[in-house]
């Protein structure tokens, strides 16, 4: 019999308990039991299966998917009125450990991800020390195995220490389990070094995740260059800061043949360049974060650093272009760029506060609210961009609910409305501009390798 240990978090508002959240912290090696999910609406883009289905899990594998399954199981979940989806995969998160544990840890970040429906996440390498060698990759994998309730797939840095001057041991990191390389948080401005890094990634069979920012153009910018920047008397970041490096990186990908994934696209031109690359048959994909398709810079109310992110919130025309890019499948992936900071850091002004907001616990709700319910994406397209396509970018055997697949599953109520409340976040980071926003869609269960690792009780 499997023995489970639970962490219970009760969220209180005005001394009244409004919900309970449970995380299963059982260790690997426990006896795996059976699980039957009944009466849900299944969305599985890998075989285009959609409709009312039951799903049976034996151990860590999906073994049966039928309109009706009647058999005994150790655990039965009634998913009536809910979506059953392959677990979400986030290609772009910051877990801060090692070095910045006061912002986030592997444990808290993984629980935050589980609460958001994520079963696999890819932490970026801008930690201290940097994830720039095989030993750091091995450390992160071992630490994650011990402390994370979900799958953690490390991303290694392109250059040592992310200093942009000397390549990291890319083949060594790939052999140790790094699923991609990235200089996220900055671009490799030395084009020659970056070219060699792309060649090494191609030889290692892993993609490059590109943060596109011309640091010589950004200068001391902290907000989108536009009317809001002038109104708040803040230095702006132009679209060209992103667009120039997007174009450069696509050209380098064409020369090297490497699989290129463009992170947190925020401009209309980025969409145009990715469309051109796809039309040319280049292995280029692009992601959008919920904050970039939900808000524009004209919605920033004042000098509030919870609205400060990199890339910044752009113009309404850019937001519309990103939505259309997702709708037309030019843009492939929805990722969070989850970037937790302490309250003290984010209480500073736009000029001095760090860039970044948290996103793991709000991504599904924002996507349902802003894209699905407004007709930009079908529910199946949403799952494709949050589960199947990220798995394809990584080249991993996930993102599907087909028989024989590992049972990484998320069950969510697409109709439940609620207000985002940072006081209920599991993440150490509470830095978000969405506090108090009314949204629709809520994750109820997250299942990893057949185990319920997260469940919300009302």
C-alpha positions as CSV (number, residue, x, y, z in Angstrom):
1,X,0.0,0.0,0.0
2,X,1.3,3.4,-0.9
3,X,1.9,5.7,2.0
4,X,1.2,9.4,1.2
5,X,2.4,12.5,3.0
6,X,0.4,15.6,2.5
7,X,1.1,19.3,2.8
8,X,-2.2,21.1,3.5
9,X,-2.5,24.8,2.8
10,X,-5.6,26.6,4.0
11,X,-6.2,30.0,2.5
12,X,-8.0,32.4,4.8
13,X,-9.7,35.6,4.0
14,X,-11.1,37.7,6.9
15,X,-10.6,34.7,9.1
16,X,-12.8,32.5,7.0
17,X,-11.4,29.4,5.3
18,X,-12.3,29.5,1.6
19,X,-10.5,26.6,0.2
20,X,-8.1,23.7,0.9
21,X,-5.3,22.6,-1.3
22,X,-3.4,19.3,-1.0
23,X,-0.1,18.3,-2.4
24,X,1.0,14.7,-2.5
25,X,4.6,14.6,-1.5
26,X,5.1,10.8,-1.6
27,X,8.5,9.7,-2.8
28,X,9.2,7.7,-5.9
29,X,9.3,4.0,-5.5
30,X,6.0,3.7,-3.7
31,X,3.5,1.1,-5.0
32,X,1.5,2.7,-7.8
33,X,-2.2,2.1,-7.8
34,X,-5.0,2.4,-10.3
35,X,-7.0,5.5,-11.1
36,X,-10.3,5.9,-13.0
37,X,-11.4,9.3,-14.2
38,X,-15.1,9.4,-15.0
39,X,-17.6,11.6,-16.9
40,X,-15.1,14.2,-18.1
41,X,-14.7,16.0,-21.5
42,X,-11.4,14.8,-22.9
43,X,-9.2,17.0,-25.1
44,X,-6.3,15.2,-26.7
45,X,-4.8,16.9,-29.7
46,X,-2.2,14.2,-30.5
47,X,-4.9,12.0,-32.0
48,X,-7.6,14.7,-32.2
49,X,-9.8,12.9,-29.8
50,X,-12.4,15.1,-28.2
51,X,-15.6,14.4,-26.3
52,X,-17.1,12.7,-23.3
53,X,-14.7,9.9,-22.3
54,X,-13.6,7.9,-19.2
55,X,-9.9,7.3,-18.7
56,X,-8.2,4.4,-16.8
57,X,-4.7,4.5,-15.4
58,X,-2.9,1.5,-14.1
59,X,0.3,2.4,-12.3
60,X,1.9,5.2,-14.3
61,X,0.4,4.4,-17.7
62,X,-2.9,5.2,-19.4
63,X,-4.4,1.8,-20.4
64,X,-7.9,2.6,-21.4
65,X,-9.8,5.5,-23.0
66,X,-13.5,4.7,-23.7
67,X,-16.9,6.5,-23.7
68,X,-17.7,4.5,-20.6
69,X,-15.5,2.4,-18.3
70,X,-16.9,0.4,-15.5
71,X,-14.2,-1.3,-13.5
72,X,-12.8,-1.2,-10.0
73,X,-10.0,1.3,-9.2
74,X,-8.1,2.4,-6.1
75,X,-9.0,6.0,-6.8
76,X,-12.0,7.3,-8.7
77,X,-12.4,10.9,-9.8
78,X,-15.7,12.2,-11.0
79,X,-14.8,14.8,-13.7
80,X,-18.3,15.8,-14.6
81,X,-18.3,19.2,-16.2
82,X,-14.5,19.3,-16.4
83,X,-11.8,19.0,-19.1
84,X,-9.5,16.1,-19.0
85,X,-6.2,17.2,-20.7
86,X,-2.6,16.1,-21.0
87,X,-0.6,17.8,-18.3
88,X,0.6,21.2,-19.2
89,X,4.3,21.7,-20.1
90,X,6.0,25.0,-19.5
91,X,9.1,25.6,-21.5
92,X,10.1,28.8,-19.7
93,X,10.2,29.2,-15.9
94,X,12.6,30.6,-13.3
95,X,12.9,28.5,-10.1
96,X,15.7,30.7,-8.7
97,X,17.5,27.8,-6.9
98,X,20.4,27.6,-6.4
99,X,21.3,31.1,-5.2
100,X,18.1,33.0,-4.9
101,X,16.0,30.7,-2.6
102,X,14.3,33.7,-1.0
103,X,12.5,34.3,-4.3
104,X,11.6,30.7,-5.0
105,X,12.8,27.1,-4.5
106,X,12.5,24.0,-6.6
107,X,10.0,22.7,-4.1
108,X,7.8,25.8,-4.0
109,X,8.1,26.4,-7.7
110,X,7.1,22.8,-8.5
111,X,4.0,23.1,-6.2
112,X,3.1,26.3,-7.8
113,X,3.3,24.6,-11.2
114,X,1.2,21.7,-10.0
115,X,-1.5,24.1,-8.8
116,X,-1.5,25.6,-12.3
117,X,-1.9,22.2,-14.0
118,X,1.7,21.8,-15.1
119,X,3.3,18.3,-14.9
120,X,6.6,19.3,-16.6
121,X,8.5,22.6,-16.5
122,X,11.9,23.8,-17.8
123,X,13.8,26.1,-15.5
124,X,16.1,28.6,-17.0
125,X,19.9,28.6,-16.1
126,X,20.2,32.2,-14.7
127,X,20.8,30.9,-11.1
128,X,23.9,31.4,-8.9
129,X,25.9,29.4,-9.8
130,X,24.7,29.3,-13.4
131,X,23.6,26.0,-14.9
132,X,26.5,26.0,-17.3
133,X,28.1,22.5,-16.9
134,X,27.1,18.9,-16.5
135,X,27.6,18.9,-12.8
136,X,25.0,21.7,-12.3
137,X,22.6,19.9,-14.5
138,X,23.1,16.7,-12.5
139,X,22.6,18.7,-9.3
140,X,19.4,20.2,-10.5
141,X,18.0,16.9,-11.6
142,X,18.9,15.2,-8.3
143,X,17.5,18.1,-6.2
144,X,14.3,18.0,-8.3
145,X,13.9,14.3,-7.9
146,X,14.0,14.7,-4.2
147,X,11.9,17.8,-3.8
148,X,9.6,18.4,-6.8
149,X,6.1,17.0,-7.2
150,X,6.3,17.3,-11.0
151,X,8.9,16.7,-13.7
152,X,11.8,19.2,-13.9
153,X,13.8,19.3,-17.2
154,X,16.8,21.6,-16.9
155,X,17.9,24.2,-19.5
156,X,21.6,24.9,-19.7
157,X,23.3,28.3,-20.5
158,X,24.8,29.1,-23.9
159,X,27.9,30.7,-22.3
160,X,29.8,30.2,-19.1
161,X,28.3,32.3,-16.3
162,X,26.0,33.8,-19.0
163,X,28.8,36.3,-19.6
164,X,28.7,35.9,-23.4
165,X,32.4,35.3,-23.8
166,X,33.0,31.6,-23.7
167,X,30.8,28.7,-24.6
168,X,29.5,26.4,-21.9
169,X,30.0,22.6,-22.2
170,X,26.9,22.1,-24.3
171,X,27.4,18.5,-25.2
172,X,28.2,17.6,-21.6
173,X,25.1,19.3,-20.4
174,X,23.0,17.6,-23.0
175,X,24.4,14.2,-22.1
176,X,23.6,15.0,-18.4
177,X,20.0,15.7,-19.2
178,X,19.7,19.4,-20.3
179,X,16.8,19.6,-22.8
180,X,17.9,22.9,-24.3
181,X,20.3,25.8,-24.0
182,X,19.4,29.4,-23.4
183,X,20.9,32.6,-22.3
184,X,17.5,33.7,-21.0
185,X,17.5,37.0,-19.3
186,X,19.8,38.4,-22.0
187,X,20.9,37.7,-25.5
188,X,24.4,36.5,-26.6
189,X,25.5,39.6,-28.3
190,X,28.7,38.2,-29.8
191,X,27.2,36.7,-32.9
192,X,30.3,34.5,-33.6
193,X,30.1,32.8,-30.2
194,X,26.3,32.4,-30.6
195,X,26.8,30.8,-34.0
196,X,29.2,28.2,-32.4
197,X,26.8,27.6,-29.6
198,X,24.0,26.9,-32.1
199,X,26.2,24.5,-34.0
200,X,27.0,22.7,-30.7
201,X,23.3,22.5,-29.8
202,X,22.5,21.1,-33.2
203,X,25.2,18.4,-32.8
204,X,23.9,17.6,-29.3
205,X,20.3,17.3,-30.7
206,X,18.8,20.0,-28.4
207,X,17.0,23.2,-29.3
208,X,18.1,26.8,-28.5
209,X,15.7,28.9,-26.5
210,X,16.3,32.5,-27.5
211,X,15.7,35.6,-25.4
212,X,15.7,38.3,-28.0
213,X,17.0,41.6,-26.7
214,X,19.6,43.9,-28.3
215,X,21.2,45.2,-25.1
216,X,23.0,48.0,-26.9
217,X,19.5,49.4,-27.9
218,X,17.7,48.8,-24.6
219,X,20.1,51.0,-22.6
220,X,18.2,51.8,-19.4
221,X,14.7,51.2,-20.7
222,X,12.2,49.8,-18.3
223,X,8.8,50.1,-20.1
224,X,7.5,49.9,-23.6
225,X,8.5,53.0,-25.6
226,X,5.1,54.7,-26.1
227,X,2.6,57.1,-24.6
228,X,2.6,55.4,-21.2
229,X,6.4,55.8,-20.9
230,X,6.1,59.5,-21.7
231,X,3.2,59.9,-19.2
232,X,5.2,58.2,-16.4
233,X,8.5,59.9,-17.5
234,X,10.2,56.5,-17.8
235,X,12.8,55.4,-20.3
236,X,11.3,53.2,-23.1
237,X,12.2,49.9,-24.7
238,X,11.4,50.0,-28.5
239,X,10.1,47.1,-30.5
240,X,13.4,47.1,-32.4
241,X,15.2,45.8,-29.3
242,X,13.4,42.5,-29.8
243,X,12.8,42.5,-33.6
244,X,16.5,42.9,-34.6
245,X,17.6,39.9,-32.5
246,X,14.6,37.8,-33.7
247,X,15.7,38.4,-37.3
248,X,19.4,37.6,-36.4
249,X,18.6,34.4,-34.6
250,X,16.4,33.1,-37.4
251,X,19.2,33.7,-39.9
252,X,21.7,31.9,-37.6
253,X,19.3,29.0,-37.2
254,X,19.0,28.8,-41.0
255,X,22.8,28.6,-41.3
256,X,23.3,26.0,-38.6
257,X,20.1,24.0,-38.9
258,X,19.4,24.1,-35.2
259,X,15.9,24.0,-33.8
260,X,15.2,27.5,-32.6
261,X,12.5,28.4,-30.1
262,X,11.9,32.1,-29.6
263,X,10.9,32.9,-26.1
264,X,8.2,35.4,-24.9
265,X,7.5,37.0,-28.2
266,X,5.9,40.4,-27.7
267,X,5.9,42.4,-31.0
268,X,4.0,42.4,-34.2
269,X,7.2,42.0,-36.2
270,X,8.2,38.9,-34.3
271,X,5.0,37.3,-35.5
272,X,5.8,38.4,-39.1
273,X,9.4,37.0,-38.9
274,X,8.3,33.7,-37.5
275,X,5.7,33.4,-40.2
276,X,8.4,34.0,-42.8
277,X,10.7,31.4,-41.2
278,X,7.9,28.8,-41.2
279,X,7.1,29.5,-44.9
280,X,10.7,28.8,-45.7
281,X,10.6,25.5,-43.8
282,X,12.9,26.5,-41.0
283,X,12.7,24.7,-37.7
284,X,11.6,27.8,-35.8
285,X,8.9,28.0,-33.1
286,X,7.6,30.8,-31.0
287,X,6.0,31.2,-27.6
288,X,3.7,33.9,-26.0
289,X,3.2,34.5,-22.3
290,X,-0.3,35.2,-20.9
291,X,0.6,38.7,-19.8
292,X,1.6,39.7,-23.3
293,X,-1.7,38.5,-24.9
294,X,-3.8,39.8,-22.0
295,X,-2.6,43.4,-21.3
296,X,-1.1,46.3,-23.2
297,X,1.1,49.1,-21.9
298,X,-1.8,51.6,-21.8
299,X,-3.3,49.5,-18.9
300,X,-0.4,50.2,-16.6
301,X,-2.1,52.3,-14.0
302,X,0.9,54.1,-12.4
303,X,4.5,53.5,-11.4
304,X,3.8,50.0,-10.2
305,X,6.6,47.5,-10.7
306,X,4.2,44.5,-10.7
307,X,3.7,45.6,-14.4
308,X,7.4,45.6,-15.1
309,X,8.5,42.6,-17.2
310,X,11.0,41.9,-20.0
311,X,9.9,42.1,-22.8
312,X,7.6,44.8,-21.5
313,X,3.8,45.0,-22.0
314,X,3.5,46.3,-25.6
315,X,1.0,48.3,-27.6
316,X,-2.6,47.2,-28.3
317,X,-1.6,46.5,-32.0
318,X,1.1,44.2,-30.7
319,X,-1.3,42.4,-28.4
320,X,-3.7,41.9,-31.3
321,X,-1.0,40.5,-33.5
322,X,0.1,38.0,-30.9
323,X,-3.5,36.8,-30.5
324,X,-3.9,36.4,-34.2
325,X,-0.5,34.7,-34.4
326,X,-1.7,32.1,-31.8
327,X,-5.0,31.7,-33.6
328,X,-3.4,31.1,-37.0
329,X,-0.8,28.7,-35.4
330,X,2.1,30.9,-36.4
331,X,2.9,31.0,-32.7
332,X,3.1,27.5,-31.3
333,X,3.4,27.6,-27.5
334,X,2.0,29.4,-24.5
335,X,4.6,29.6,-21.7
336,X,4.7,31.6,-18.5
337,X,8.2,33.1,-18.0
338,X,7.4,32.6,-14.3
339,X,9.7,35.0,-12.6
340,X,9.2,35.3,-8.8
341,X,10.7,38.2,-6.8
342,X,10.4,39.3,-3.2
343,X,7.8,41.8,-2.2
344,X,10.5,44.2,-1.1
345,X,12.1,44.1,-4.6
346,X,8.8,44.7,-6.4
347,X,7.8,47.5,-4.1
348,X,10.5,49.7,-5.7
349,X,9.8,52.0,-8.6
350,X,9.8,50.9,-12.3
351,X,13.3,52.4,-12.6
352,X,14.9,50.2,-9.9
353,X,12.7,47.1,-9.5
354,X,13.7,43.8,-11.2
355,X,11.9,42.7,-14.3
356,X,9.4,39.8,-14.1
357,X,6.1,38.5,-12.8
358,X,4.9,35.1,-11.7
359,X,2.6,33.1,-13.9
360,X,2.3,29.4,-13.2
361,X,-0.9,29.6,-11.2
362,X,-2.7,32.0,-13.5
363,X,-1.8,30.8,-17.0
364,X,-4.6,28.4,-17.6
365,X,-7.3,30.8,-16.3
366,X,-5.9,33.8,-18.3
367,X,-5.8,31.6,-21.5
368,X,-9.3,30.4,-21.0
369,X,-10.5,34.0,-20.3
370,X,-8.7,35.9,-22.9
371,X,-8.3,33.4,-25.8
372,X,-10.7,30.5,-25.6
373,X,-13.8,32.4,-24.3
374,X,-13.1,35.3,-26.7
375,X,-12.9,33.0,-29.7
376,X,-9.2,33.2,-30.6
377,X,-8.5,29.6,-29.7
378,X,-10.6,26.5,-29.5
379,X,-10.2,24.4,-26.3
380,X,-8.2,21.9,-28.4
381,X,-5.9,24.6,-29.7
382,X,-5.3,25.7,-26.2
383,X,-4.3,22.2,-25.1
384,X,-2.1,21.9,-28.2
385,X,-0.2,25.1,-27.2
386,X,0.1,24.2,-23.5
387,X,0.8,20.5,-23.8
388,X,1.5,18.9,-27.1
389,X,3.5,21.6,-28.9
390,X,5.9,22.2,-25.9
391,X,6.5,18.4,-25.9
392,X,7.3,18.5,-29.6
393,X,9.7,21.4,-29.2
394,X,11.6,19.4,-26.6
395,X,11.3,16.1,-28.5
396,X,9.9,14.3,-25.4
397,X,7.2,11.6,-25.3
398,X,4.6,13.6,-23.4
399,X,1.7,15.9,-24.1
400,X,-0.7,13.1,-25.0
401,X,-3.5,11.0,-23.4
402,X,-3.2,8.1,-25.8
403,X,-3.1,4.5,-24.5
404,X,0.4,3.5,-23.4
405,X,1.5,7.1,-22.5
406,X,2.7,8.2,-19.1
407,X,-0.3,9.4,-17.1
408,X,0.5,13.1,-16.8
409,X,-2.9,14.6,-16.7
410,X,-4.7,17.8,-15.7
411,X,-8.4,18.1,-14.8
412,X,-9.9,21.5,-14.8
413,X,-13.3,23.2,-14.6
414,X,-13.6,25.5,-17.7
415,X,-16.5,27.4,-16.3
416,X,-15.6,28.2,-12.7
417,X,-15.0,31.9,-12.3
418,X,-13.0,33.5,-9.5
419,X,-10.8,36.5,-8.7
420,X,-7.0,36.0,-8.8
421,X,-5.8,36.5,-5.2
422,X,-2.0,36.6,-4.6
423,X,-2.7,35.6,-0.9
424,X,-3.6,32.2,-2.2
425,X,-0.5,31.7,-4.3
426,X,1.8,28.7,-3.5
427,X,4.7,30.4,-5.1
428,X,6.9,32.5,-2.9
429,X,6.5,35.2,-5.5
430,X,3.3,37.3,-5.3
431,X,4.4,39.7,-8.0
432,X,1.6,39.9,-10.6
433,X,-0.5,42.7,-12.2
434,X,-3.5,40.3,-12.2
435,X,-4.4,40.5,-8.5
436,X,-8.1,41.0,-8.3
437,X,-8.8,40.2,-11.9
438,X,-11.9,38.1,-12.6
439,X,-11.1,35.0,-14.6
440,X,-12.8,31.8,-15.8
441,X,-11.3,28.3,-15.6
442,X,-9.7,26.6,-12.6
443,X,-7.4,23.6,-12.2
444,X,-8.9,20.9,-9.9
445,X,-6.4,18.0,-10.2
446,X,-2.9,17.5,-11.4
447,X,-1.7,14.0,-11.9
448,X,2.0,13.0,-12.5
449,X,2.9,9.5,-13.6
450,X,-0.5,8.3,-12.3
451,X,-0.3,10.0,-8.9
452,X,-2.6,12.8,-7.9
453,X,0.0,15.4,-6.8
454,X,-2.4,18.3,-6.5
455,X,-6.1,18.5,-5.6
456,X,-8.3,21.4,-4.8
457,X,-11.1,20.9,-2.3
458,X,-13.9,23.5,-2.0
